[in-house]
Amino acid sequence: MKEMTEQQALFKLTALCSQAEHCSGEMTEKMQKWGIAEDVQARIMAYLTKEKYVDDERYCRFFIRDKIKYNGWGRRKIEQALYLKQVPKNVSTPVFAEIDEAEYLAVLRPLLQQKYKTIKANSDYERSMKLIKFAMGRGFDLEIIRKCIDNIDDLEL
């Protein structure tokens, strides 16, 4: 395969960033796959950041909101996904702080209500444990799960 020039790589990445939000980790990963030298990667990343094609905080804000709203993920699962995308904690932590607990509850409660109907259990305790395990698998904290499960009567609707 022919080596990609700096200009070609820059063109491809700006086109990609124009279509959807991307983080710097994704861009760096792409350039590494393309075999672009590290000094060229640094120049390209500097340009993409300066021209606001890539903004990790903006990316983080959209990513977190989408994962909560559309995927029904909790904080832990989202943190893991951001870690894999190499988004620094100092970028994601303030964005997580903006999210109200009520938003998590609004997502978790319907998930637990749906799951509650399908769980086969011999006791309320067993049912609660299965719900907790399910919600933790979705990335929710035990504290917020407890708030939903403590109102177990709400789930039986």
BASEGU-758659 format. One record per atom (N, C-alpha, C, O): residue in one letter; x, y, z. Coordinates in steps of 0.1 Angstrom, whole numbers, padded with zeros to 4 digits, always signed. Layout:
BEGIN
AXYZ
...
This chain:
BEGIN
M+0008-0012+0000
M+0000+0000+0000
M+0009+0012+0000
M+0019+0013+0007
K+0005+0022-0008
K+0012+0035-0009
K+0011+0043+0004
K+0000+0044+0010
E+0022+0049+0008
E+0022+0057+0020
E+0013+0069+0018
E+0013+0076+0007
M+0006+0073+0028
M-0003+0084+0028
M+0004+0097+0032
M+0012+0097+0041
T+0002+0107+0024
T+0009+0120+0027
T+0002+0127+0039
T-0009+0124+0042
E+0009+0137+0044
E+0003+0145+0055
E-0010+0151+0051
E-0020+0152+0058
Q-0010+0157+0039
Q-0021+0164+0033
Q-0033+0155+0031
Q-0045+0158+0034
Q-0030+0143+0026
Q-0041+0133+0024
Q-0047+0129+0037
Q-0060+0128+0039
A-0039+0126+0047
A-0044+0122+0060
A-0052+0133+0066
A-0063+0131+0072
L-0047+0146+0065
L-0055+0157+0071
L-0068+0159+0064
L-0078+0161+0071
F-0068+0157+0051
F-0081+0158+0043
F-0091+0147+0048
F-0103+0150+0050
K-0086+0135+0049
K-0095+0124+0053
K-0101+0126+0067
K-0112+0124+0070
L-0092+0131+0076
L-0096+0133+0090
L-0106+0144+0092
L-0115+0144+0099
T-0103+0155+0084
T-0112+0167+0085
T-0126+0163+0080
T-0136+0167+0085
A-0126+0155+0069
A-0139+0150+0063
A-0146+0142+0073
A-0158+0143+0075
L-0139+0133+0080
L-0145+0124+0090
L-0151+0132+0101
L-0162+0129+0106
C-0143+0142+0106
C-0148+0150+0117
C-0159+0159+0114
C-0167+0163+0122
S-0161+0162+0101
S-0172+0171+0096
S-0185+0163+0097
S-0196+0169+0098
Q-0184+0150+0096
Q-0196+0141+0095
Q-0201+0138+0109
Q-0214+0136+0110
A-0192+0136+0118
A-0197+0132+0132
A-0186+0136+0142
A-0175+0139+0139
E-0190+0135+0155
E-0181+0139+0166
E-0171+0127+0167
E-0175+0116+0167
H-0158+0131+0169
H-0148+0121+0172
H-0139+0127+0182
H-0137+0139+0184
C-0132+0118+0190
C-0123+0123+0200
C-0108+0121+0195
C-0106+0115+0185
S-0099+0128+0202
S-0085+0128+0197
S-0079+0113+0197
S-0071+0110+0189
G-0084+0105+0207
G-0079+0091+0207
G-0082+0084+0195
G-0074+0076+0190
E-0094+0086+0189
E-0099+0079+0177
E-0090+0084+0165
E-0086+0076+0157
M-0088+0097+0165
M-0080+0102+0154
M-0065+0097+0154
M-0060+0093+0144
T-0060+0097+0166
T-0046+0092+0168
T-0045+0077+0164
T-0036+0073+0157
E-0055+0069+0168
E-0056+0055+0164
E-0056+0053+0149
E-0049+0045+0144
K-0064+0061+0142
K-0065+0060+0128
K-0052+0063+0121
K-0047+0056+0112
M-0045+0074+0126
M-0032+0078+0120
M-0022+0067+0122
M-0013+0065+0114
Q-0022+0061+0134
Q-0013+0050+0137
Q-0015+0038+0127
Q-0006+0032+0122
K-0028+0035+0125
K-0031+0024+0115
K-0026+0027+0101
K-0022+0018+0094
W-0027+0040+0098
W-0022+0044+0085
W-0007+0045+0084
W-0002+0048+0073
G+0000+0043+0095
G+0014+0043+0095
G+0020+0057+0094
G+0031+0059+0088
I+0014+0067+0099
I+0018+0081+0098
I+0028+0084+0110
I+0026+0080+0121
A+0039+0090+0106
A+0050+0093+0116
A+0044+0101+0128
A+0035+0109+0126
E+0050+0100+0140
E+0045+0106+0152
E+0046+0121+0151
E+0037+0128+0156
D+0056+0127+0145
D+0057+0142+0144
D+0046+0147+0135
D+0041+0158+0137
V+0043+0140+0124
V+0032+0144+0115
V+0018+0142+0123
V+0010+0151+0121
Q+0017+0132+0131
Q+0005+0130+0139
Q+0002+0142+0148
Q-0009+0147+0149
A+0013+0146+0154
A+0012+0157+0164
A+0008+0170+0156
A-0001+0177+0161
R+0013+0172+0144
R+0010+0184+0137
R-0005+0184+0133
R-0012+0193+0134
I-0009+0172+0128
I-0023+0170+0124
I-0033+0172+0136
I-0043+0179+0134
M-0029+0166+0147
M-0038+0167+0159
M-0039+0182+0163
M-0049+0187+0168
A-0028+0189+0163
A-0027+0203+0167
A-0037+0211+0158
A-0044+0220+0162
Y-0036+0208+0145
Y-0045+0215+0135
Y-0060+0212+0138
Y-0068+0221+0139
L-0063+0199+0140
L-0077+0195+0142
L-0082+0201+0155
L-0094+0204+0155
T-0074+0202+0165
T-0079+0208+0178
T-0080+0223+0176
T-0090+0228+0181
K-0070+0229+0170
K-0071+0244+0169
K-0083+0248+0161
K-0089+0258+0164
E-0086+0241+0150
E-0097+0244+0141
E-0111+0239+0146
E-0121+0240+0140
K-0110+0233+0158
K-0122+0227+0165
K-0129+0215+0157
K-0141+0213+0159
Y-0121+0208+0149
Y-0126+0196+0143
Y-0128+0186+0154
Y-0137+0178+0154
V-0118+0186+0163
V-0118+0176+0174
V-0118+0184+0187
V-0109+0193+0189
D-0127+0181+0196
D-0128+0188+0209
D-0133+0177+0218
D-0145+0173+0218
D-0124+0172+0226
D-0127+0161+0235
D-0138+0164+0245
D-0146+0155+0248
E-0139+0176+0250
E-0149+0179+0259
E-0163+0179+0252
E-0173+0173+0258
R-0164+0185+0241
R-0176+0184+0233
R-0180+0170+0229
R-0192+0166+0231
Y-0170+0162+0225
Y-0173+0148+0222
Y-0178+0141+0234
Y-0188+0133+0233
C-0172+0143+0245
C-0175+0137+0258
C-0190+0140+0262
C-0197+0131+0266
R-0193+0152+0260
R-0207+0157+0264
R-0217+0149+0256
R-0227+0144+0261
F-0215+0149+0242
F-0224+0142+0234
F-0224+0127+0236
F-0235+0120+0237
F-0213+0121+0238
F-0211+0107+0240
F-0219+0102+0253
F-0226+0093+0253
I-0217+0110+0264
I-0223+0106+0277
I-0238+0107+0276
I-0245+0098+0280
R-0243+0119+0270
R-0257+0121+0269
R-0264+0110+0260
R-0274+0104+0264
D-0257+0106+0249
D-0263+0096+0240
D-0263+0082+0247
D-0273+0075+0245
K-0253+0079+0254
K-0252+0066+0260
K-0262+0064+0271
K-0268+0053+0273
I-0265+0075+0278
I-0275+0075+0289
I-0289+0074+0282
I-0297+0065+0286
K-0291+0083+0273
K-0305+0084+0268
K-0309+0073+0258
K-0320+0067+0260
Y-0300+0069+0249
Y-0304+0060+0239
Y-0300+0045+0242
Y-0306+0036+0237
N-0289+0043+0249
N-0284+0030+0252
N-0288+0025+0266
N-0286+0013+0269
G-0292+0034+0275
G-0296+0031+0288
G-0284+0026+0297
G-0285+0017+0305
W-0272+0033+0294
W-0260+0029+0302
W-0259+0038+0314
W-0264+0049+0315
G-0252+0032+0324
G-0249+0040+0336
G-0235+0045+0336
G-0228+0043+0326
R-0231+0053+0346
R-0219+0060+0346
R-0206+0051+0344
R-0197+0054+0337
R-0206+0039+0352
R-0195+0030+0351
R-0192+0025+0337
R-0181+0025+0333
K-0203+0021+0330
K-0201+0016+0317
K-0196+0027+0307
K-0188+0024+0298
I-0201+0039+0309
I-0197+0050+0300
I-0183+0053+0303
I-0175+0056+0294
E-0179+0054+0316
E-0165+0056+0319
E-0156+0046+0313
E-0145+0050+0308
Q-0159+0034+0313
Q-0151+0023+0307
Q-0150+0026+0292
Q-0139+0024+0286
A-0161+0029+0285
A-0161+0032+0271
A-0152+0044+0268
A-0144+0044+0258
L-0153+0054+0276
L-0144+0066+0274
L-0129+0063+0276
L-0121+0068+0269
Y-0127+0054+0286
Y-0113+0050+0288
Y-0107+0043+0276
Y-0096+0045+0272
L-0115+0034+0270
L-0111+0027+0258
L-0109+0036+0246
L-0101+0033+0237
K-0116+0048+0246
K-0114+0058+0236
K-0103+0068+0239
K-0101+0078+0232
Q-0096+0065+0251
Q-0085+0074+0255
Q-0089+0088+0258
Q-0081+0097+0256
V-0101+0090+0263
V-0106+0103+0267
V-0101+0105+0282
V-0105+0097+0290
P-0093+0115+0284
P-0088+0117+0298
P-0099+0119+0308
P-0109+0126+0306
K-0096+0114+0321
K-0106+0116+0332
K-0109+0131+0335
K-0120+0134+0338
N-0098+0139+0334
N-0100+0153+0337
N-0110+0160+0327
N-0115+0171+0330
V-0112+0154+0315
V-0122+0159+0306
V-0136+0153+0309
V-0146+0161+0309
S-0137+0141+0312
S-0150+0134+0314
S-0156+0137+0328
S-0168+0139+0329
T-0148+0139+0338
T-0153+0141+0352
T-0162+0153+0353
T-0173+0151+0359
P-0158+0165+0348
P-0168+0176+0349
P-0181+0174+0342
P-0191+0179+0346
V-0180+0167+0331
V-0192+0164+0323
V-0202+0155+0330
V-0214+0157+0330
F-0196+0145+0337
F-0204+0136+0345
F-0211+0144+0357
F-0222+0141+0361
A-0203+0154+0362
A-0208+0162+0373
A-0221+0170+0369
A-0229+0173+0378
E-0222+0173+0357
E-0233+0181+0352
E-0246+0173+0351
E-0257+0178+0351
I-0245+0159+0351
I-0257+0151+0350
I-0264+0149+0363
I-0258+0145+0373
D-0276+0152+0363
D-0285+0151+0375
D-0288+0137+0378
D-0290+0129+0369
E-0289+0133+0391
E-0293+0119+0394
E-0306+0116+0389
E-0309+0104+0385
A-0315+0125+0387
A-0329+0123+0382
A-0328+0117+0368
A-0336+0109+0364
E-0318+0122+0360
E-0316+0116+0347
E-0313+0101+0347
E-0319+0094+0339
Y-0304+0097+0356
Y-0301+0083+0357
Y-0313+0075+0361
Y-0316+0065+0356
L-0321+0081+0371
L-0333+0074+0376
L-0343+0073+0365
L-0350+0062+0364
A-0344+0083+0357
A-0354+0083+0346
A-0351+0072+0336
A-0359+0067+0329
V-0338+0069+0334
V-0334+0058+0325
V-0334+0044+0332
V-0339+0035+0326
L-0330+0044+0344
L-0329+0031+0351
L-0343+0025+0355
L-0345+0013+0354
R-0352+0034+0360
R-0365+0029+0364
R-0372+0021+0353
R-0377+0010+0356
P-0374+0026+0341
P-0381+0018+0331
P-0373+0005+0327
P-0379-0005+0324
L-0360+0006+0327
L-0352-0006+0325
L-0355-0017+0335
L-0357-0029+0332
L-0355-0013+0348
L-0358-0022+0359
L-0373-0027+0358
L-0376-0039+0361
Q-0382-0018+0354
Q-0396-0022+0353
Q-0398-0033+0342
Q-0405-0043+0344
Q-0391-0032+0331
Q-0391-0042+0320
Q-0385-0055+0325
Q-0391-0065+0323
K-0374-0054+0331
K-0366-0066+0336
K-0374-0073+0347
K-0375-0085+0347
Y-0381-0065+0355
Y-0388-0071+0367
Y-0398-0081+0362
Y-0400-0092+0368
K-0405-0078+0351
K-0416-0086+0345
K-0410-0100+0340
K-0418-0110+0340
T-0397-0100+0336
T-0392-0112+0330
T-0384-0121+0340
T-0380-0132+0336
I-0382-0116+0352
I-0373-0123+0361
I-0381-0134+0368
I-0392-0132+0374
K-0376-0146+0368
K-0382-0157+0376
K-0374-0159+0389
K-0362-0161+0388
A-0380-0157+0400
A-0373-0158+0413
A-0382-0164+0423
A-0395-0163+0422
N-0376-0171+0433
N-0384-0177+0444
N-0387-0168+0455
N-0396-0171+0463
S-0380-0157+0456
S-0383-0147+0467
S-0380-0133+0462
S-0374-0131+0452
D-0385-0124+0470
D-0382-0110+0467
D-0367-0107+0468
D-0362-0099+0460
Y-0360-0113+0477
Y-0346-0111+0478
Y-0339-0116+0466
Y-0330-0108+0460
E-0342-0127+0461
E-0336-0133+0449
E-0339-0124+0437
E-0330-0121+0428
R-0352-0119+0436
R-0355-0110+0425
R-0347-0097+0426
R-0342-0092+0416
S-0346-0091+0438
S-0338-0079+0440
S-0323-0081+0436
S-0317-0073+0429
M-0318-0093+0439
M-0304-0096+0436
M-0302-0096+0421
M-0292-0092+0415
K-0312-0103+0414
K-0311-0104+0399
K-0312-0090+0393
K-0306-0087+0383
L-0321-0081+0399
L-0322-0068+0393
L-0310-0060+0395
L-0305-0052+0386
I-0304-0061+0407
I-0291-0054+0410
I-0280-0059+0400
I-0273-0050+0395
K-0279-0072+0398
K-0269-0077+0389
K-0271-0072+0375
K-0262-0068+0368
F-0284-0071+0370
F-0287-0066+0357
F-0283-0051+0356
F-0276-0048+0346
A-0287-0043+0366
A-0284-0029+0365
A-0269-0026+0366
A-0264-0017+0360
M-0262-0034+0374
M-0248-0032+0375
M-0241-0035+0362
M-0231-0029+0358
G-0246-0045+0355
G-0241-0049+0342
G-0243-0038+0332
G-0236-0036+0322
R-0253-0029+0334
R-0256-0018+0325
R-0247-0006+0330
R-0247+0005+0323
G-0240-0007+0340
G-0230+0003+0345
G-0236+0013+0355
G-0230+0023+0357
F-0247+0009+0362
F-0252+0018+0372
F-0246+0015+0385
F-0242+0004+0388
D-0244+0026+0394
D-0239+0024+0407
D-0249+0018+0416
D-0261+0019+0415
L-0244+0011+0426
L-0253+0004+0436
L-0262+0014+0443
L-0274+0011+0445
E-0257+0025+0446
E-0265+0035+0453
E-0277+0039+0446
E-0288+0040+0451
I-0276+0042+0433
I-0287+0046+0425
I-0297+0034+0422
I-0309+0036+0421
I-0291+0022+0421
I-0299+0010+0419
I-0308+0008+0431
I-0320+0005+0430
R-0302+0010+0443
R-0309+0008+0456
R-0321+0018+0456
R-0332+0014+0461
K-0319+0030+0451
K-0330+0040+0452
K-0342+0035+0443
K-0353+0037+0447
C-0339+0028+0432
C-0350+0023+0424
C-0356+0010+0430
C-0368+0009+0430
I-0348+0001+0435
I-0352-0011+0440
I-0359-0010+0454
I-0369-0017+0457
D-0355+0000+0462
D-0362+0003+0474
D-0377+0006+0472
D-0385+0004+0481
N-0380+0012+0461
N-0394+0015+0457
N-0399+0004+0448
N-0404+0006+0437
I-0396-0008+0452
I-0399-0020+0443
I-0414-0020+0439
I-0417-0026+0429
D-0423-0015+0447
D-0437-0014+0444
D-0439-0007+0431
D-0448-0010+0423
D-0431+0003+0428
D-0432+0011+0416
D-0429+0002+0404
D-0434+0004+0393
L-0420-0008+0406
L-0415-0016+0395
L-0426-0026+0391
L-0426-0031+0379
E-0435-0030+0400
E-0445-0040+0397
E-0456-0035+0388
E-0465-0043+0384
L-0456-0023+0384
L-0466-0017+0375
L-0468-0025+0362
L-0476-0021+0354
